[in-house]
Amino acid sequence: MTKNTDTTAASRVLGTRALNRALLERQLLLRRSPMPVADAVEHLVGIHGQVPKVPYYALWARLAGFRPAELSDLLASRGAVRIALQRSTLHLVTASDCLELQPVLQEMQERRFRGSFGKRLAGVDMARLAEVSRKLVEERPLMFHELGKALVELWPDRDPLALSMAARTVLPLVQVTPRALWGTAGLARHTTVRQWLGEEVGEATPEGLERLLVRYLAAFGPASVRDMQIWSGLTRLREVAERMRPRLRIFRDRHGVELFDVPAGPLPDPETPGPTRFLPEFDNLFLSHQDRSRIVADAYRDRIWQGNQAFCVFLVDGFIRGVWRIERERDRAVLVAEPFEPLSRPERTDLEAEGARLLEFAAPDAAHDLRIVRS
């Protein structure tokens, strides 16, 4: 990466719309991209995959002519996997990114495990637990409750859930197909990366961490150190950002917070039209910054969450302006859209047109209906 020679960038303030349009451009949401599926998954540094259908809807919103079979085939051929990565949550990534990113994020996985389950497993020999768990899941992919049940035979005074989460932490475990194939049911069974991909993950390096942050900025920037930590789950990134500073552009947001960016990161005109888009729950678009006003007004943040449950959202003029769901009524699929505020006539027309495309994607064999209701 070239050294930053822009002496004026550090004083430039990026307003909310400027940050919004930059985010949409980098998230492939200003226009649908012709990018191949694997390239898009890597560009986005993975897609949140806790809910199996989420990556399909996320890619449909971003890629021109996306067909579910493209992603299903990638998973079935083991060109992509689902594994706990950023924030210790399940993400869909390419096989090569699985091998590259997992070591960088391992320390975070261990820290979060200790915070949640460490006291329950005090005194347990983790090396032995890893050895036993590896043998079990490489003999046959297991669900976590099955793995916990097997492990508790060796540690009968311990919590089976804590034991299975320990195995998930000390071993890189992927969720195997047919789970997450489009239109196919499958239980959440797991085996090791080594067994599934035929390769071991490598060792964490400072260079690997810097590459990860550069990729984050390319897909989500400009962003603050706190944003980087929110997205990744990692801590103490200030010193890493300082080390990278000579190679990055520096901006500030409207609050004066310093924002880092890659030298070639696009910054579209803030008045660039923002198309209407329907996005799935838990899309990383709205999970990857501390200050989320670049994508959702503060007044509406609590309306896209309920406890630990996120709602599917839609964008109007580039910002989250409502939630949606598809309801099945006999042989009819009904898209129910709930705007947070009244829509103008052109906005409503755009929402209806994009909603019709969504229904064609989600329920091609059903009759369709769309209802726009006030929430």
Buried (B, 14 or more C-beta within 10 A) or exposed (E): EEEBEEEEBBEBEBEBBBBBBBBBBBBBBBEBBEBEBBEBBBBBBBBBBBBBBBBBBBBBBBBEEBBBEBBBBBBBEBBBBBBBBBBBBBBBBBBBBBBBBBBBBBBBBBBBBEEBBBEBBEEBEBEEBBEBBBEBBBEEBBBBEBBBBBBBEEBEEBBBBBBBBBBBBBBBBBBBBEBBBBEEEEEBBBBBBBBBBEEEBEEBEEEBBBBBBBBBBBBBBBBBBBBBBBBBBBEEBEEBBEEBBEBBBBBBBEEEBBBBBBBEBBBBEBEBEBBBBBBBBBBBBBBBBBBBBBBBBEEBBEBBEEEEEBBBBBBBBBBBBBBBEBEEEEEEBBBBBBBBEEBEEEBBEBBBEBBEEBBEBBBEEBEBBBEBEEE
